[in-house]
């Protein structure tokens, strides 16, 4: 019987089975950033340990860096301390660092792929939950906590429980105005935010096969929001074409040998899965979250759910409605937004910015909306500027920022104020996620965020994109 990619990568990296039943896995690539590493390095120093494989470790700064004013020292003393600590730790332990002023700097899950550090068949770990992003390349990528960051630094290994595999097939052709972000929101809506606990998600089907690497990264990025430990797509020619010529990718004959091995790691045709789910692409619609977890979403043309005492978990619905200030039964379209954020490790790549720019070109952000565009890396920012996307956004009234995590999370100066409503292309809508304990977050695709920014409220992007197609602007 054939094997899944997860089984093949797991077997190739297994060191031993621990008495706990966990597998000790060798980690092929360890990505680090400024937030989850200070205590880990302190623990190494306290024990007199070295970093086991600095050559397999790569650092960047992203979570707490300002995206507008970057003069050092930062006004936020904690941010300055964290950046300084990472700089010192990488210097002392011989680790490569894409720090501020480095052309390679950016969000860790953006720069790993664009530099070619992320490759098929790898095990990858990072002290960030959205490390599942790298599974788009056929890697098995884990988000880990600070104590595990310490363990990987010290041993280049990670102790982890075995996983089941659920194959999620998305077959058919996505309708106009429906994006990869809508696909993953639909999957989470269907399976629940806890549906993937104990699973790896393998994304497959004709719709996934046709996706670009950027789109596949968006899908895999939010696997964790569905409860899955990892999410991946089998490597194919799209993967290989993306990697060729990247700074850390093999070159020449070595690339051809690597490509053959990468292809061999894809799931076998007769692989056995623990579960399978099929989704029809043509049935999908642009989605918007209405609540306080990524599974609480509806189609942009739908109505906000009402509390139904006959259904389970209705207290969660009632709590979400109260927090969001929404009334059940009302349409989500027309909900006023105060902030529009295009960025994050989910949707800050060049293709995301291109699509958002296509929507806003010739239009302007509504007077009451603050629009923010934050590229995922220095490379993305420069590529967008070469294409003139920055001027499109600025002319439309958006702020154009430097690379970083920005308003995805409340760990830097980009935060919501009071009970502002934010249309965002990021990945989490938890209470307080964007920096204000009463701020409200609506997850959607970058194109939907762009449409909300110019309309000043939640609106169906297909209405605006139809005007673009018809030459109305």
C-alpha positions in Angstrom: 0.0 0.0 0.0 1.2 3.5 -0.9 2.2 6.2 1.6 1.1 9.8 2.0 3.6 12.6 1.9 3.3 13.0 5.6 4.3 9.4 6.2 7.2 9.6 3.8 8.6 12.8 5.3 8.0 11.5 8.8 9.8 8.3 8.1 12.7 10.1 6.5 13.2 12.3 9.6 12.3 10.0 12.4 15.2 9.5 14.9 13.5 7.2 17.3 10.2 6.6 19.1 10.2 8.0 22.6 8.8 6.3 25.7 5.9 8.8 25.6 4.9 7.4 22.2 6.1 10.6 20.5 8.5 10.6 17.6 11.8 12.4 17.8 11.9 14.1 14.4 15.0 15.7 12.9 14.1 19.3 11.8 15.5 20.3 8.4 14.9 24.0 8.8 14.4 26.1 11.9 13.1 29.6 11.3 13.3 32.1 14.2 12.1 35.6 14.9 12.4 38.1 17.7 9.3 37.2 19.9 9.6 33.5 20.8 13.5 33.3 21.0 14.8 35.4 23.9 13.9 32.9 26.6 15.0 30.0 24.5 18.5 31.4 24.0 18.7 32.4 27.7 18.0 28.7 28.5 20.9 27.6 26.2 23.3 30.0 27.9 22.2 28.9 31.4 23.1 25.3 30.5 26.2 26.1 28.6 24.7 24.6 25.4 25.4 25.6 21.8 23.1 25.8 18.8 23.3 22.3 17.3 22.9 23.3 13.6 23.2 27.1 13.0 23.5 26.2 9.3 19.9 25.0 9.5 18.6 28.0 11.4 17.6 31.3 9.8 16.3 34.4 11.6 14.3 37.5 10.7 12.4 40.3 12.5 8.7 40.7 11.8 6.2 40.6 14.7 7.0 43.7 16.7 8.9 45.9 14.1 7.2 49.2 13.3 6.1 49.5 9.7 6.2 53.3 9.5 9.0 54.7 11.7 12.0 52.5 12.1 14.7 54.7 13.6 16.6 53.0 16.4 16.1 52.8 19.3 12.4 52.1 18.9 10.0 54.1 21.0 8.6 50.8 22.3 11.4 49.7 24.7 10.2 46.1 24.8 10.4 45.9 21.0 13.8 47.4 21.1 15.0 44.9 23.7 13.6 41.9 21.7 15.3 43.1 18.5 18.6 43.7 20.2 18.4 40.3 21.9 17.9 38.5 18.6 20.7 40.4 16.9 23.1 39.5 19.8 21.9 35.9 19.9 22.3 35.4 16.1 25.8 36.9 16.3 26.9 34.9 19.3 25.6 31.6 18.0 26.6 32.0 14.3 23.0 32.2 12.9 22.1 34.0 9.7 19.8 37.0 10.4 17.7 39.0 8.0 17.5 42.1 10.3 16.3 45.6 9.7 18.1 47.1 6.7 18.6 43.6 5.2 17.1 43.1 1.7 15.9 39.7 2.9 13.8 41.0 5.9 10.2 40.3 6.1 7.5 38.1 7.7 9.1 34.7 8.4 6.5 32.8 6.4 7.0 35.0 3.4 10.8 35.1 3.3 11.3 31.4 3.8 9.6 30.5 0.5 10.9 33.5 -1.5 14.5 32.8 -0.5 14.2 29.1 -1.4 14.8 28.0 2.2 11.5 26.2 2.2 11.7 23.1 0.0 9.6 19.9 -0.5 10.2 16.9 1.7 11.5 19.0 4.6 10.5 19.2 8.2 10.3 22.8 9.3 9.7 24.3 12.7 9.2 27.9 13.8 8.0 29.5 17.0 4.9 30.8 15.3 1.6 29.0 14.8 1.3 29.8 11.1 4.4 27.7 10.2 1.9 25.5 8.4 2.2 28.0 5.5 5.4 26.2 4.3 3.4 23.0 3.7 2.4 24.5 0.4 5.7 23.2 -0.9 5.2 19.7 0.3 7.0 20.2 3.6 5.8 19.1 7.0 5.9 22.3 9.0 5.1 22.8 12.7 4.4 25.8 14.8 6.1 25.4 18.1 6.3 27.1 21.5 9.3 28.8 23.2 10.4 25.6 25.1 10.4 23.7 21.8 12.3 26.5 20.2 15.0 25.8 22.9 14.9 22.1 22.2 15.3 22.5 18.4 18.1 25.0 18.9 19.9 22.6 21.2 19.3 19.3 19.4 17.8 20.1 15.9 15.1 17.7 16.9 11.4 18.0 18.0 9.3 15.5 20.0 5.9 15.3 18.4 2.8 13.0 18.5 2.0 11.0 15.3 -0.8 12.5 13.2 -3.7 11.2 11.1 -4.2 12.5 7.6 -7.3 14.0 6.2 -7.4 14.6 2.5 -9.4 17.7 1.5 -10.2 17.7 -2.2 -11.4 20.9 -3.7 -12.6 20.0 -7.2 -13.9 22.2 -10.0 -13.3 25.8 -11.0 -13.5 28.7 -8.6 -16.1 31.3 -9.6 -15.1 34.9 -10.3 -14.4 36.9 -7.2 -13.7 33.7 -5.1 -10.1 33.4 -3.9 -7.9 31.0 -2.0 -8.8 32.8 1.2 -12.4 32.0 0.6 -11.5 28.4 0.1 -9.8 28.0 3.4 -12.5 29.9 5.2 -15.1 27.6 3.7 -13.1 24.5 4.8 -12.9 25.9 8.4 -16.6 26.8 8.3 -17.4 23.2 7.2 -15.1 21.3 9.5 -14.9 23.6 12.5 -12.1 25.3 14.3 -11.4 22.1 16.2 -12.1 19.7 13.3 -8.5 19.2 12.5 -7.2 18.3 16.0 -4.9 15.3 15.7 -4.7 15.6 11.9 -2.5 16.8 9.1 -4.6 18.3 6.2 -3.6 17.3 2.7 -5.1 19.7 0.2 -5.8 18.2 -3.2 -8.2 18.3 -6.1 -8.3 20.1 -9.4 -8.8 23.5 -7.9 -5.8 23.2 -5.7 -3.7 21.8 -8.6 -4.4 25.0 -10.6 -3.4 27.3 -7.8 -0.2 29.3 -7.7 2.2 28.9 -4.9 1.0 32.1 -3.3 -2.6 30.7 -3.3 -1.4 27.4 -1.9 0.4 29.2 0.9 -2.8 31.1 1.8 -4.6 27.7 2.1 -1.9 26.1 4.2 -1.4 29.1 6.4 -4.8 28.8 8.0 -4.7 25.1 8.6 -4.0 25.9 12.2 -7.2 27.9 12.4 -9.0 24.7 11.6 -7.2 22.8 14.4 -4.9 20.9 12.1 -1.2 20.5 13.3 0.1 20.8 9.7 -1.3 21.3 6.2 0.3 20.6 2.9 0.0 20.3 -0.8 1.9 17.7 -2.8 4.8 19.2 -4.8 4.4 19.4 -8.5 5.7 21.4 -11.5 4.2 24.6 -10.1 6.3 24.0 -7.0 9.5 23.3 -8.9 9.1 26.3 -11.2 8.7 28.6 -8.2 11.8 27.3 -6.5 14.2 27.4 -9.5 16.7 30.2 -9.2 15.8 31.1 -5.6 18.9 32.0 -3.5 19.0 28.9 -1.3 17.6 26.5 -3.8 19.9 23.9 -5.5 21.4 24.9 -8.8 22.1 23.2 -12.1 22.4 19.4 -12.0 21.8 19.5 -8.2 18.4 21.1 -8.8 17.4 18.3 -11.2 18.4 15.7 -8.7 16.5 17.5 -6.0 13.5 17.8 -8.2 13.4 14.1 -8.7 13.6 13.5 -5.0 11.0 16.1 -4.3 8.6 14.5 -6.7 9.1 11.1 -5.1 7.9 12.5 -1.8 4.4 13.3 -3.1 1.6 11.0 -1.8 1.2 7.8 -3.7 -1.9 7.2 -5.8 -2.9 4.3 -3.6 -2.1 6.1 -0.3 -4.6 5.4 2.5 -6.2 8.4 4.3 -7.9 8.4 7.7 -10.6 10.7 6.3 -11.5 12.5 3.1 -13.7 15.6 2.5 -14.7 16.8 -0.9 -15.7 20.4 -1.7 -17.1 21.7 -4.9 -15.2 24.8 -6.0 -18.1 26.2 -8.1 -20.4 26.3 -5.0 -18.1 28.6 -3.1 -18.7 32.3 -2.6 -16.8 35.3 -1.1 -16.8 34.8 2.7 -16.7 37.2 5.6 -16.3 36.3 9.3 -19.1 37.7 11.5 -17.9 36.4 14.9 -14.8 35.8 17.0 -13.2 32.7 15.5 -12.4 31.9 11.9 -15.2 29.3 11.7 -17.9 31.9 12.3 -18.2 33.1 8.7 -21.0 33.5 6.1 -21.2 34.3 2.4 -21.1 38.1 1.6 -24.7 37.8 0.5 -25.8 35.9 3.6 -27.4 36.9 6.8 -25.8 36.9 10.3 -27.0 33.8 12.2 -29.5 34.2 15.0 -29.3 32.3 18.3 -31.2 29.0 18.0 -31.7 27.3 21.3 -32.3 24.0 19.5 -28.7 23.9 18.2 -25.6 23.1 20.2 -23.0 25.7 21.2 -25.5 28.6 20.9 -23.9 30.4 23.9 -20.8 30.9 21.7 -23.0 32.4 19.0 -24.7 34.7 21.5 -21.4 35.8 23.0 -19.9 36.5 19.5 -23.0 38.6 18.4 -22.8 40.6 21.6 -19.1 41.3 21.2 -19.4 42.2 17.6 -22.4 44.4 18.2 -24.4 42.5 15.6 -28.1 41.5 15.3 -28.9 38.0 14.1 -30.9 37.8 10.8 -29.3 41.0 9.4 -27.2 40.9 6.2 -23.5 41.2 6.7 -23.2 43.3 3.6 -23.5 47.0 4.6 -21.7 46.6 7.9 -19.6 49.7 8.4 -15.8 49.3 8.6 -13.3 51.8 10.1 -10.0 50.2 9.1 -9.0 48.2 6.1 -5.8 46.2 6.4 -4.1 44.3 3.6 -1.1 42.3 4.8 -0.1 39.4 7.1 1.6 36.1 6.5 -1.7 34.9 4.9 -2.1 37.6 2.2 0.8 40.0 1.8 2.5 38.6 -1.3 2.8 40.3 -4.6 -0.2 38.5 -6.2 -2.4 39.6 -3.2 -1.3 43.2 -3.7 -1.9 43.1 -7.4 -5.4 41.9 -7.0 -6.2 44.5 -4.3 -4.7 47.2 -6.5 -6.9 46.1 -9.4 -10.0 46.7 -7.3 -9.0 50.2 -5.9 -7.4 51.6 -9.0 -9.4 54.8 -10.0 -11.3 54.7 -6.7 -10.6 56.2 -3.3 -10.9 54.9 0.3 -14.1 56.0 2.0 -13.6 59.2 4.0 -14.1 57.5 7.4 -11.8 54.5 6.6 -8.1 54.2 7.4 -6.5 52.0 4.7 -3.2 50.2 5.3 -1.1 48.1 2.9 1.8 46.3 4.4 3.9 44.1 2.1 5.1 40.8 3.5 8.8 41.4 2.7 11.3 43.9 1.4 11.4 41.9 -1.8 7.6 42.1 -2.2 7.6 45.8 -1.4 10.2 46.5 -4.0 8.6 44.4 -6.7 5.3 46.1 -6.0 6.9 49.5 -6.3 8.5 48.5 -9.6 5.0 47.8 -10.9 3.6 51.0 -9.6 1.3 49.3 -7.1 2.4 51.6 -4.3 1.3 54.6 -6.3 -2.1 53.0 -7.0 -2.6 52.5 -3.3 -1.4 55.9 -2.2 -3.5 57.7 -4.8 -6.5 55.7 -3.5 -5.8 56.9 0.0 -4.0 53.9 1.5 -0.9 54.1 3.7 2.0 52.2 2.1 4.2 50.7 4.8 7.4 48.7 5.3 7.4 44.9 5.7 6.2 43.3 8.9 3.3 41.6 10.6 1.7 44.9 11.4 -2.0 45.0 12.2 -2.4 41.2 12.1 -1.7 41.2 15.8 -1.4 43.7 18.6 2.4 43.5 19.1 3.5 46.6 17.2 2.3 50.2 16.8 -0.4 49.2 14.2 -3.4 48.6 16.4 -7.2 49.1 16.4 -8.5 51.8 18.7 -11.7 51.3 20.8 -14.4 49.3 19.1 -13.2 50.0 15.6 -14.2 47.4 12.9 -11.4 46.2 10.7 -11.8 44.5 7.3 -8.6 42.5 7.2 -6.8 39.9 5.0 -5.1 38.4 8.1 -6.0 35.1 9.7 -7.4 35.6 13.2 -10.5 37.4 14.5 -10.2 36.6 18.2 -11.3 39.2 20.8 -8.5 41.7 21.1 -6.4 40.2 18.4 -5.6 43.5 16.6 -4.6 45.4 19.7 -7.8 46.8 21.2 -9.7 44.7 23.7 -12.9 45.8 22.1 -11.8 46.0 18.5 -13.7 43.9 16.0 -12.2 42.0 13.1 -13.7 40.7 9.8 -11.6 38.2 7.9 -11.8 38.2 4.1 -9.7 38.1 1.0 -7.5 41.0 0.0 -9.8 41.9 -2.8 -12.8 41.9 -0.4 -10.8 44.2 1.9 -10.0 46.5 -1.0 -13.7 46.6 -1.9 -14.7 47.3 1.7 -12.2 50.1 2.0 -13.6 52.1 -1.0 -17.2 51.3 -0.1 -16.7 52.1 3.6 -18.7 48.9 4.4 -18.8 45.2 3.7 -19.6 44.8 0.0 -19.5 42.0 -2.5 -16.2 42.4 -4.5 -17.8 40.8 -7.5 -19.9 43.9 -8.0 -16.8 46.1 -8.2 -14.7 43.6 -10.2 -17.5 43.4 -12.7 -17.1 47.2 -13.2 -13.4 46.8 -13.6 -13.9 44.1 -16.2 -16.4 46.3 -18.1 -14.0 49.2 -18.1 -16.1 51.4 -15.9 -13.1 52.9 -14.2 
